[in-house]
Amino acid sequence: MNNTVRNIFLCLGIAIVLAHCKQDLPTQQDSLSVRIPREPDQLNPVLSNTAIAATVQNLLFLPLMDFDPYTQDYKNILTDKAATILTNGNMIGYKIRIRDIARWDDGSPVLASDVSFTLKSILNPYVKAEGKRGVIFPIDSIELTSDPKELIFWTDDNYFLDEQSFTNNFVLQESVYDSTHLLKSLSWSALKHLQPEDTQSTTAKNAMQFATNFADPSFGRERASGCGPYIIDQWVTNQYIRIKRKSNWWGATLKDSAVNFASYPDEIVYRIIPEEANAVSALKEGLLDVISTDISPAIFKSLTEDSVLQSKVQFMSGPAFRYLYLTMNNKSPLLQDKRTRRAIAHLLDLDQLKNGLFQGYADRITTPFQPSKSYYDHTLAPLSFDPEQANILLEESGWKDANKNGIRDQTVAGKKRELKLRILVTPGGLAQRIAIHLQEQAKKAGVAIEIIAKPIHLILEQLRAHDFELAALADSQYPGPDDPYAYWHSESYSNDGQNYTGFGNPATDSIIHNIRHSEPGARRMDLYKQLQQKIYEEQPAVFLFAPQNLMAVNRRWIGKPASVRPGYFVNDFRRAGK
């Protein structure tokens, strides 16, 4: 396709997107338009797996407590005070009481039974919530008291994030998401000890029926509703999701106590615009108010240098609790040798990529923690771009080009295998560009890389099935201490968790266990560093960058970046001049 034809198609694409932005525009004066690059997988917060989904869920649902996205303080949301700590023998209890004024969309009160129901839905082994289940599994029981607004979480594991783990989940309305009360008849203990292979017991049948009902797609779209400030008004597939502020929003008087209660825009329209060029054009035309998170640093930098645009748009950057990495299937016969994995890392010129892809708006990392965390091990040097060392490591791990066809090979489990690796990426964007760079450099070392572009939900399916060699991923983290269990404990691999690499052994599992049961201080800091050193040595993944949060906002709105994903809380954006 020549450049003239390509430009014609680009212009047509921009025109179509602008037309979509103009049609069905809301009539409210305080309507905020935000770009998202793709649709959420769904809006049921128990079942969703993408950060895009959380972007919208933050405004529909509320947790008991939450991190402030600006100060990182842990704040009361559905509860008006921190948990009361109880003891009973070796058991520790966290007593929580829900605010009296908290209400669902139908006007009914938010009850302790709604919290219990929500956590039971996560605990149910037939519900596809593997990544969330491990966090609440330490709860031994949930006690509902005579006060319908009060509950107690009981545990005996002395887990260092117990209070945050139990209170930082979006709460669902039991009467909406389980109208037949299937989970109400099942105790916490029965669900906790239910084995997935059990399909015959009464408990199992009720739990399975609930999981089927709960997976109803409507709960992830038009029926997704919570006790937050906004409600879904319209969802047009692949065009936009419009949410409106509730007219009877019960939390309006609390807006100064936590960002979660803010609801300044009358409505928020999430425009689904995959192509960045189209999004930038809509921003320039004034049809988009906010672009953030997925804006490329090169485009961001060019926009900041546009003197005309500076009068219309304000540009902001700040730290973000997320990082990018290439996960590797350590159980694959092709990547089971850590020397092969380290060779892959040496084939990436990450300093060049940092400057070329991020324009300096990123930090290189060596472990799966944010560099700003106090326990991040800065003594671990980033691996250099070193094709010569990569070739040495590949030779040492047995990969040679016996037939001289340009691709290394060796006999693995009695079968001749060539070193051909698939890398899963989301279409377009930074991940695909990093994959192309790796493909070019790996070819010179005799490693064939096949790039497979898929939507993130399909990539996650393959990761859970361990059907991959490489995948480009991003991880979002909260400001509090990290729990490595979900990603790095061996149980999270065998139990279909998020340990996609297959990393883990008794020694590293023990370190993770000790982190989870430690008190704040020097010992926990040392444990974190021990784990990072083990991960660094085994190289189960290539840790790339911690990008900064970049945001462009129309000057008719006053907002600020947040360190917590998605990097902004548009419910807290205020109309300029008001």
Secondary structure as UniProt FT lines:
FT   HELIX           3..22
FT   TURN            23..24
FT   STRAND          31..36
FT   TURN            45..47
FT   HELIX           51..60
FT   STRAND          65..67
FT   TURN            69..71
FT   STRAND          74..76
FT   STRAND          84..88
FT   TURN            89..90
FT   STRAND          91..98
FT   TURN            100..101
FT   TURN            105..106
FT   HELIX           112..123
FT   TURN            125..126
FT   HELIX           130..136
FT   TURN            137..138
FT   STRAND          141..144
FT   TURN            148..149
FT   STRAND          150..155
FT   TURN            160..161
FT   HELIX           162..167
FT   HELIX           174..177
FT   TURN            178..180
FT   TURN            182..185
FT   HELIX           188..192
FT   TURN            196..197
FT   HELIX           202..214
FT   HELIX           217..220
FT   TURN            221..223
FT   STRAND          230..236
FT   TURN            237..239
FT   STRAND          240..245
FT   TURN            247..248
FT   TURN            250..251
FT   HELIX           252..254
FT   TURN            255..257
FT   HELIX           259..261
FT   STRAND          267..272
FT   HELIX           276..284
FT   TURN            285..286
FT   STRAND          290..292
FT   HELIX           297..304
FT   HELIX           307..310
FT   TURN            311..312
FT   STRAND          313..318
FT   STRAND          322..328
FT   TURN            330..331
FT   TURN            333..335
FT   HELIX           338..346
FT   HELIX           350..358
FT   TURN            359..360
FT   STRAND          362..364
FT   TURN            371..372
FT   TURN            374..375
FT   TURN            378..379
FT   HELIX           387..396
FT   TURN            397..398
FT   TURN            402..403
FT   STRAND          409..412
FT   TURN            413..414
FT   STRAND          415..418
FT   STRAND          420..425
FT   HELIX           429..444
FT   TURN            445..446
FT   STRAND          448..453
FT   HELIX           456..464
FT   TURN            465..466
FT   STRAND          470..476
FT   HELIX           485..488
FT   HELIX           491..494
FT   TURN            495..496
FT   HELIX           506..516
FT   TURN            520..521
FT   HELIX           522..538
FT   STRAND          541..547
FT   STRAND          549..554
FT   TURN            555..556
FT   STRAND          557..558
FT   TURN            565..566
FT   HELIX           570..572
FT   STRAND          574..575
FT   TURN            576..577
//
